[in-house]
Amino acid sequence: MSGIWPGEIKCVAMLTFDLDGVSSWLRRDPKYSDLPSLMSMAEYG
């Protein structure tokens, strides 16, 4: 696929990250694992 990048660019890079909502709640208090609605909100938003 030559010719799709402008100029003399040979490659591109993309940096991504993922936030784990469940871990942040469990780090605060492990008892939160007993609250399904909170775990669902942390997992799915």
C-alpha positions, 0 to 999 in steps of 0.5 A: 500500500504505497502512496497513502501517507504524505511526504516521506512517511514510512510508518505510523504509531498509535498509542492507546490505553484502557481504564479498568473501572472495577479495579479502582473500586476494589482497591478502595474497599474489597467489600464493593465486590458484594455490590453487583450494581456498583461492579456493573456500573464500573464494568459497563459504564 
